[in-house]
Amino acid sequence: MERAIVRDVRMDLSTARVEVTGVGHHPGTAARVFRLLDTLGVTATVAGGQAGVITFLAAPGPALERAVRQLGLRARVDRDIAVVTLRGAGLRTDPAVLSTFCEALLITSIRLDLVTAEATRISAVCARDRARDAVAALCEAFEVPVAEPLEVACAV
């Protein structure tokens, strides 16, 4: 099994979490939502959904506000979030990485949302006011120094 190499931990404070409700559970609904976002120049990342709800991350701003209005659906935009990201190589092939990531944040009572795992990064949404604590906990758990600059845009 490939052993993971952890390079650093970063945070992104420039992202909003958007929850669109009342979308129904019909084929093509997500396509309609994401096509409108695309048309208005809004890049959505880390999308997820369940019956009647589509959740995604996007940069807040006028384009996102226009998209939310044009959807004609109920949407809640939460700007009080952060994305913390562990970066490296082989992160998905080593099962201990994801469990250590989640446990490090559990120990510091940081609630996670929308966790993604890829070969080169693991990211999670947390409360904006806990982002620095999350970075510190992850740096300690993975024995990497706090990187500078700590804050990066579009971590996900």
C-alpha positions as a Python dict, from the first residue, in 0.01 Angstrom:
ca = {
    (1, 'M'): (0, 0, 0),
    (2, 'E'): (125, 346, -89),
    (3, 'R'): (211, 562, 209),
    (4, 'A'): (68, 911, 199),
    (5, 'I'): (287, 1220, 191),
    (6, 'V'): (131, 1519, 365),
    (7, 'R'): (265, 1853, 244),
    (8, 'D'): (58, 2118, 425),
    (9, 'V'): (-280, 2235, 554),
    (10, 'R'): (-457, 2544, 420),
    (11, 'M'): (-787, 2722, 469),
    (12, 'D'): (-1016, 2908, 231),
    (13, 'L'): (-1238, 3182, 374),
    (14, 'S'): (-1363, 3301, 33),
    (15, 'T'): (-1632, 3038, -17),
    (16, 'A'): (-2004, 3022, 60),
    (17, 'R'): (-2218, 2714, 112),
    (18, 'V'): (-2541, 2727, -86),
    (19, 'E'): (-2834, 2503, -6),
    (20, 'V'): (-3113, 2500, -264),
    (21, 'T'): (-3433, 2342, -135),
    (22, 'G'): (-3761, 2249, -296),
    (23, 'V'): (-3591, 2119, -611),
    (24, 'G'): (-3788, 1798, -620),
    (25, 'H'): (-3638, 1463, -698),
    (26, 'H'): (-3667, 1468, -1076),
    (27, 'P'): (-3411, 1380, -1343),
    (28, 'G'): (-3242, 1691, -1480),
    (29, 'T'): (-3296, 1916, -1180),
    (30, 'A'): (-2928, 1932, -1088),
    (31, 'A'): (-2839, 1988, -1454),
    (32, 'R'): (-3077, 2286, -1466),
    (33, 'V'): (-2932, 2437, -1148),
    (34, 'F'): (-2569, 2395, -1255),
    (35, 'R'): (-2635, 2516, -1613),
    (36, 'L'): (-2782, 2838, -1473),
    (37, 'L'): (-2479, 2881, -1249),
    (38, 'D'): (-2252, 2823, -1548),
    (39, 'T'): (-2444, 3073, -1762),
    (40, 'L'): (-2402, 3340, -1494),
    (41, 'G'): (-2032, 3265, -1442),
    (42, 'V'): (-2063, 3095, -1104),
    (43, 'T'): (-1826, 2803, -1048),
    (44, 'A'): (-1976, 2547, -813),
    (45, 'T'): (-1754, 2299, -634),
    (46, 'V'): (-1819, 2012, -395),
    (47, 'A'): (-2180, 1951, -490),
    (48, 'G'): (-2398, 1712, -300),
    (49, 'G'): (-2764, 1638, -266),
    (50, 'Q'): (-3043, 1442, -118),
    (51, 'A'): (-3413, 1428, -192),
    (52, 'G'): (-3528, 1782, -266),
    (53, 'V'): (-3199, 1954, -172),
    (54, 'I'): (-2886, 2046, -369),
    (55, 'T'): (-2586, 2180, -178),
    (56, 'F'): (-2271, 2328, -330),
    (57, 'L'): (-1985, 2564, -261),
    (58, 'A'): (-1926, 2881, -463),
    (59, 'A'): (-1760, 3220, -432),
    (60, 'P'): (-2006, 3471, -285),
    (61, 'G'): (-2082, 3783, -483),
    (62, 'P'): (-2323, 3947, -726),
    (63, 'A'): (-2318, 3657, -977),
    (64, 'L'): (-2412, 3406, -708),
    (65, 'E'): (-2686, 3636, -577),
    (66, 'R'): (-2829, 3670, -932),
    (67, 'A'): (-2820, 3293, -976),
    (68, 'V'): (-3002, 3235, -648),
    (69, 'R'): (-3276, 3482, -752),
    (70, 'Q'): (-3310, 3333, -1100),
    (71, 'L'): (-3341, 2978, -972),
    (72, 'G'): (-3686, 3064, -843),
    (73, 'L'): (-3632, 2819, -558),
    (74, 'R'): (-3557, 2860, -191),
    (75, 'A'): (-3186, 2900, -138),
    (76, 'R'): (-2982, 2973, 171),
    (77, 'V'): (-2634, 3118, 128),
    (78, 'D'): (-2404, 3065, 428),
    (79, 'R'): (-2095, 3286, 415),
    (80, 'D'): (-1992, 3193, 768),
    (81, 'I'): (-1796, 2887, 659),
    (82, 'A'): (-1440, 2792, 579),
    (83, 'V'): (-1285, 2509, 382),
    (84, 'V'): (-985, 2340, 541),
    (85, 'T'): (-766, 2135, 310),
    (86, 'L'): (-493, 1882, 377),
    (87, 'R'): (-262, 1867, 73),
    (88, 'G'): (-12, 1604, -31),
    (89, 'A'): (17, 1287, -238),
    (90, 'G'): (-137, 942, -204),
    (91, 'L'): (-394, 1070, 44),
    (92, 'R'): (-679, 855, -84),
    (93, 'T'): (-482, 533, -104),
    (94, 'D'): (-383, 540, 263),
    (95, 'P'): (-698, 470, 469),
    (96, 'A'): (-541, 616, 784),
    (97, 'V'): (-534, 966, 633),
    (98, 'L'): (-909, 1025, 614),
    (99, 'S'): (-973, 872, 956),
    (100, 'T'): (-691, 1077, 1113),
    (101, 'F'): (-827, 1391, 942),
    (102, 'C'): (-1175, 1337, 1087),
    (103, 'E'): (-1051, 1230, 1431),
    (104, 'A'): (-822, 1535, 1464),
    (105, 'L'): (-1120, 1762, 1413),
    (106, 'L'): (-1345, 1552, 1637),
    (107, 'I'): (-1098, 1588, 1925),
    (108, 'T'): (-1125, 1967, 1896),
    (109, 'S'): (-1507, 1950, 1862),
    (110, 'I'): (-1509, 2087, 1509),
    (111, 'R'): (-1818, 1987, 1313),
    (112, 'L'): (-1747, 1884, 954),
    (113, 'D'): (-1967, 1917, 649),
    (114, 'L'): (-1913, 1823, 283),
    (115, 'V'): (-1592, 1622, 318),
    (116, 'T'): (-1411, 1535, -6),
    (117, 'A'): (-1114, 1302, -50),
    (118, 'E'): (-890, 1301, -354),
    (119, 'A'): (-542, 1169, -424),
    (120, 'T'): (-379, 1507, -357),
    (121, 'R'): (-612, 1668, -104),
    (122, 'I'): (-878, 1612, 158),
    (123, 'S'): (-1109, 1905, 224),
    (124, 'A'): (-1396, 1974, 460),
    (125, 'V'): (-1628, 2261, 535),
    (126, 'C'): (-1636, 2387, 892),
    (127, 'A'): (-1754, 2698, 1075),
    (128, 'R'): (-1551, 3005, 977),
    (129, 'D'): (-1469, 3090, 1339),
    (130, 'R'): (-1316, 2742, 1388),
    (131, 'A'): (-1098, 2737, 1074),
    (132, 'R'): (-772, 2832, 1247),
    (133, 'D'): (-838, 2571, 1518),
    (134, 'A'): (-902, 2312, 1246),
    (135, 'V'): (-576, 2397, 1069),
    (136, 'A'): (-383, 2377, 1397),
    (137, 'A'): (-540, 2040, 1483),
    (138, 'L'): (-462, 1897, 1139),
    (139, 'C'): (-105, 2028, 1142),
    (140, 'E'): (-51, 1865, 1480),
    (141, 'A'): (-213, 1535, 1378),
    (142, 'F'): (-9, 1510, 1058),
    (143, 'E'): (307, 1662, 1205),
    (144, 'V'): (342, 1941, 951),
    (145, 'P'): (418, 2306, 1028),
    (146, 'V'): (155, 2573, 980),
    (147, 'A'): (208, 2700, 625),
    (148, 'E'): (234, 3063, 524),
    (149, 'P'): (30, 3207, 376),
    (150, 'L'): (-229, 3003, 561),
    (151, 'E'): (-523, 3138, 367),
    (152, 'V'): (-570, 3048, 2),
    (153, 'A'): (-861, 3110, -231),
    (154, 'C'): (-1043, 2820, -393),
    (155, 'A'): (-894, 2547, -174),
    (156, 'V'): (-1152, 2302, -306),
}
